[in-house]
């Protein structure tokens, strides 16, 4: 049986992997925001959000996490993603407005 120290080290390693995975996911979401902006789409799609929450629910079921835990995980990640995409759209709009004023 692992010691508490060994278990804590295992958790520490997992935390590193989790953070790296979330950072990668957010980088991809940033690219998605750019693609949405270029194609004239809204930065957030409620239907897609529901699909993501459902996907998290299904993934969590596969590893015996509860529906509530799945919802909490999805909410945190989606909140961060939504804020970053909204910020990108606001920044892009501000730059666009400044260019129009310069003309």
C-alpha positions in Angstrom: 0.0 0.0 0.0 1.4 3.4 -0.9 2.3 5.9 1.8 0.5 9.2 2.2 3.6 10.9 0.8 3.5 8.7 -2.3 -0.2 9.3 -2.8 0.3 13.0 -2.5 3.0 12.8 -5.1 0.7 10.9 -7.4 -1.9 13.6 -6.9 0.7 16.3 -7.6 1.6 14.6 -10.9 -2.1 14.3 -11.9 -2.7 17.9 -11.0 0.2 18.9 -13.4 -1.4 16.8 -16.2 -4.9 18.3 -15.5 -3.6 21.8 -15.7 -1.6 21.1 -18.9 -4.7 19.5 -20.5 -6.9 22.4 -19.5 -4.4 24.9 -20.8 -4.2 23.1 -24.1 -8.1 23.0 -24.3 -8.2 26.7 -23.7 -5.6 27.4 -26.4 -7.8 25.4 -28.8 -10.9 27.3 -27.7 -9.0 30.6 -28.3 -8.3 29.4 -31.9 -12.0 28.5 -32.2 -12.9 32.1 -31.1 -10.7 33.5 -33.8 -12.3 31.2 -36.4 -15.8 32.2 -35.2 -14.9 35.9 -35.4 -13.6 35.6 -38.9 -16.7 33.7 -40.1 -19.1 36.2 -38.4 -20.4 33.7 -35.8 -21.3 34.6 -32.2 -18.7 33.8 -29.6 -21.0 31.5 -27.7 -23.5 28.9 -28.8 -26.0 27.7 -26.1 -26.7 24.5 -28.1 -23.0 23.6 -28.2 -22.7 24.3 -24.5 -25.5 21.8 -23.8 -23.7 19.3 -26.0 -20.5 19.8 -24.1 -22.2 19.4 -20.7 -23.8 16.2 -22.0 -20.5 14.9 -23.3 -18.9 15.6 -19.8 -21.8 13.7 -18.2 -21.2 10.7 -20.5 -17.4 10.8 -19.9 -17.8 11.0 -16.2 -20.2 8.1 -16.2 -17.6 6.0 -17.8 -15.2 6.6 -14.9 -17.9 6.5 -12.2 -18.2 10.2 -11.4 -21.6 11.5 -10.5 -23.8 13.6 -12.7 -23.3 16.5 -10.2 -19.5 16.2 -10.5 -19.7 16.1 -14.3 -21.9 19.2 -14.2 -19.4 21.1 -11.9 -16.4 20.2 -14.0 -18.2 21.3 -17.2 -19.4 24.5 -15.6 -15.9 25.6 -14.5 -14.2 24.8 -17.8 -17.0 26.3 -19.8 -17.1 29.5 -17.7 -13.4 30.0 -18.2 -13.7 29.3 -21.9 -16.7 31.6 -22.3 -14.9 34.4 -20.5 -11.8 34.1 -22.7 -13.8 34.0 -25.9 -15.9 36.9 -24.8 -12.7 38.9 -24.0 -11.3 38.0 -27.4 -14.4 39.2 -29.2 -14.4 42.4 -27.2 -10.7 43.0 -27.9 -11.3 42.3 -31.6 -14.2 44.7 -31.7 -12.2 47.4 -30.0 -9.4 47.1 -32.5 -11.9 47.1 -35.4 -13.6 50.2 -34.0 -10.2 52.0 -33.6 -9.4 51.2 -37.2 -12.7 52.7 -38.4 -12.1 55.8 -36.4 -8.6 56.3 -38.0 -10.1 56.3 -41.5 
